[in-house]
Structures are given as C-alpha cells and as structure tokens.
Amino acid sequence: MTDTTEPTPRIALIHALEESVLPARAAFAAHWPQANAFDLLDTSLAIDLAARGSLDQAMTERFLTLGRYAAATEGTAGPAQAILFTCSAFGPAIDAVKRALPIPVLRPNESAFAEALAFGGRIGLIVTFAPSLPSLTQELNEMASRPVDVTGIVVEGALAALKAGDGAIHDRLVAEAAARLTGIDTLILGQFSLARAKPAIEAATGLRVVTTPEAAIRGLKRALQTGKPA
C-alpha cells in the first residue's frame, strides 16, 4: 500500500517584527498545515537597524547566529530543513546566511518578487517600515532580467496603528494608499504584517495583489523539492 501522507518538514521562521508572526502562522495554517513551522523572534533587530540607518557586519553576524541556531535545531519532524526570514529590510544579511548554510534559506520577498515579475507589467510595492523600501526596490530590480517599472510607497502611521492593536486603521491606511497608486498591474505587499490588508486593498483597487507569506510558502515547497528556490 502506497503512503500518500504529505511530508511534514521542519521549517524555521525568523522574525524581526512581532507583527510578522501571526501572518506567517496564518499563512501556514491555510496553505501548508502539514509543515512543522516554528518561530524565532528578535525584535531588537528592527529597532537597531532603524537607529543605525544601515546594515553593518555586527548585524550580519547576528543573522548568521540566528540562522545557524535554527539549522541546528531538531524536533519531532527531524532537523530543520529550511529557513524563512520574514524581515524584509535585511536582504544582504540574509544572503550571508544563504551562503553559510547547506539548507534552503529564503528572503521574505524573493518568492513574491519572482511571481510579480512573471506576471509582467508595472509593479507597485507597499511597505509600512520605511527602511525596507530601498533594499526591497534594489532586490526587485536585481532579480529582474529586464528593465522593470516599480513604484514604491511607504504608508506612514500604518505600522504604528498595528503595533497599538488597531488593525482596522492599519488596513484602512494601506488600502487608501494603494488606491492612490496609478498605472499599476501587480501590487506587492512587501512585509508579512501587510498580508492582513489584502482584502481591503483588493476591494479598494481591484488590483492583482501578491502577499509575501503566501508566495513564500509556495517558494519553500519548490525549494524543498528542487534544493533551491524557484
């Protein structure tokens, strides 16, 4: 008799914002409940990056420490088979972890970017954590094999509202900002914490919206099947 049970890989989720934890859990529950995902959270990463203004070697070493710890863990589903970082402002540090570890390591946005680029057309990129926008815009352009038209926007006040527990205001501010964008074919929500606003944005704009948690899960599945993100 053939065993058709879907495998339950152990996946490490590493967060720099506590607001990313619940969206990541919700996405896994909805789209990959078989995965054995666990969370590592260091909220000082985002605070320190905002204070310093840029990544430095000390910050990169902290990411390497987190990645090595996550890769070394072993639980009921065996050793960690992949790592997903959910913190969008730390691309170069995450790339250092990719180079250091033998298991798949995904940046939070790379799968969403790949999907948006495959759709073609003009891309909108929304964030609520201002330090994320320059690095994400650069990452998106580097991933493209052709010139890409990207419009980026920071939604002021939305993250503060979410941190204060007012998700409704967060979603309204983000939807209003998205509605002001023009000439966009695909809209990327550039942080895990933004995924909750997808229904409000779709209602306000009618745009095709790509969220990072859902795209990342699809990317993780491909990475575990092929040994590399796709």
N, C-alpha and C positions, 0 to 999 in steps of 0.2 A: 504494500500500500504506500502510495507516494505522500510525503508530508508536504502539505500546501501552506503550512503556517508561515506567515511573513516573519522574517527575522527581526530581532529586537536589538538593534545596535545601540551601544552606549555612546551618547553624544554629549560633549561638554559645551555649555553655553556660557560665555564670559561676557559680563556686562560692566559698563562704566556708569550707567544711569539706572536707578531703581525702576524708573518708568518703563524700561525695556523688558523687565522680567515678565510681567503679566501678558503683554502682547506676544512674546515668544512662547510662553506656555499655552496660550490660547491657540496659536497657530499650530503647534504640535498636536494639541488635543483634537483639532479639527481636521488636520491634513496628514498627520503621521502619528496616530496614537500608539502604534507598536514600538516606536522609538523609546529608548530609556534615556531621556534627557535630564541632565542635572545642571544646576546653576552655580556659577562663581560670580560674586559681585564685589567690586571695589569702587565705591562712589567717589573716592578721593581722586581718581584718575581724571574725571571731567573737571573737577574743581582746580586741580593742579595745572591742567592744560590751559584752562581759561586764564589762570593767574600768570603763567609763563608766556603765553602767547604763541608758543610753537613747541613741537616735539624736540626732545633732546635725548642724549644717549641714556641718561638715567631713567627716563620714561620708557625707552625701548627695553632696557634691562628688566623693568617691572613687567612688561608684557611677556618677555621671554620666561620669566619666573612663573607667571600665571600659566602660560602655555605648557611648560614642562611639568608643572604640578598636575594640570588637567590630564595630560597624556599619560602620566604615571599612575593615575587612579584606576582601580579595578573594583567592580561591584558584581551584582548578580548577573549582569549581562556581559561579564568579562571586562577586558581593558577598554578604555576609551578608544573608539575607532575613528572619531573625527571631532574637530573643534569648530564651533561657530562663534565668532566675535560679533556682538550686537552694537558695538560702539563705533559710530560712523566717522569720527574725527581723527582716527588713529591709524590710517592706512599704512604708512611706512613701518610703524612698529609691528603691525600685524604681518606685514610681508617678511619681517625679520623672523617671526615665529614660523611662518611657512617654510622658510629656508632651513630652519633649525630642526624641524620635526619630520618624521617619516610618514605621519598620517595626514589625511586631508585637513587643511586649515582654511576656512573661508572668511573673507572680509564680509561685513554685513550687507554690503550693497552690490557686490560683484554679480550675483545671480540676477538681481533686479535690473542692473545696467545691461547685462547681456540680453535679457528679454526685451527691454525697451529698444536697444539697438537693432535687434532682429525685426521688430515691428517696422522700423524705419520712420521717416518723418521727423518732425520737430518735437523736442523733448523739453518738458518742464520738470524742474527739480525743486522740491519744497523741503525746507528744514525749519526747526524751531530752536536749534542750538547753533548759534552763529559760527563758531569755529569749524563746524562741519562743512560749510558750503565751499570754501576754496579747495579743500582737499578732495571733496567729492566731485566737484567740477573737473578738477585735474584728472582724477581717476577715470571719470567717464570719457574724457577726451583721449586718454591714453589707451583705453580699451577699444575705442573705435578704430576701424581700419580705413576710415574715410572721414572727411570733414563732417562734424556733427553740430547741429544748431541747438544749443542748450540755453534755456532761460532759467536762472536760479533765483530763488526768493527766500528770505528769512522772515518768518511770521513772528513779529515781536509780541511778547506777552503771552503767547500760547503755552510755552513750556512752564512759565511761572504759574499760570492758571492750573495746569495739570498737576504740578507739584503741590499746589494748595488744595487739591482734591476736587477741582471744578472741571470735570471732563467736558461738560456741556459747553462752557465758554471756550475751552481749547478747541473743540471740534468746530464751533461757530467761527472762530477767528481764522482757522485754517481754511475752512470752506469759503469764507469771504475773500481771503487772499487768492485762493485758486480761481475763483470766479473773475478776478480782475486780470488774470493772465489771458493773453490773446495769441492766436496763431499757434496753439499747442495741439499736437496729435496724441501724445502719450505723456502722462504725468506720473513721475516717480515720487513716492513719499519716502524721503531719504533717511528716516530714522524709524526704528522699531516702534517707538512711542507714538508715531503718527498713524499707525495702521488702524487705530480705532476710529479715525476720522474718515475712512474711505467711504462709507455710505453717505455721509453728509456732503463730501466732495462730489461724488457721482451725481447726487441729487441737484447740486448747485451748478454743475458744469456739463454733465453728460459726457465727460472725457473718459478715455480708457485710463484706468488708474492701476499702477503696479505698486504693491506693497513689499517691503523688504522681508518681513518674516515668511510670507507665503512663497516668494521666489527663492529665498534661502533654503527652505525645506526641499524644494524641487532640485536645487543645486546640490544639496547634501546627498540626496538619493543618487543623483548621477555620479557624484564624486565617489561614493562607496561602490558603485557598480563598475566604474572605469578606473578608479585610482586617482582621478584628478577632476577638478570642477569642469563643468561643461555648460 
